[in-house]
């Protein structure tokens, strides 16, 4: 998405961004922080906006709503990778609780079963990826024969 529409001057672009609630720079910063933190309040603070503005924009702008959902799903993907690293004993983070991570992934997996979204060119649903990761983690946890 461009911050200025064709033929729109700087002043008009700034007014449109204020009316829509968030500039392109703030939108990008918000979505990146949302993926990393999964916390709307923290993401809004990092982007220099308010949670109310972010929720309002999500409700008014379908493209931003989809990007929001993609950021949340990306956060789950990141969580899965951290959980896999913990299961392999290669995690380097302090304070990571694999039991909580696994519970969150299972909850998301249950939600996804009712209508998993497929992205462009995606042949496997996030729920299928989650189920396979959980199966492999369980196999790693079993003692060797």
Secondary structure, DSSP 8 states (H G I E B T S, - for coil): --SS-TT--HHHHHHHHHHHTS-HHHHHHHHHHHHHH--HHHHHHHHTS-HHHHHHHHHH-HHHHHHHHHHHHHHHHHHHHHHHHHHHT----SS--HHHHHHHHHHHHHHHTTS----TT--S-HHHHHHHHHHHHHHHHS---
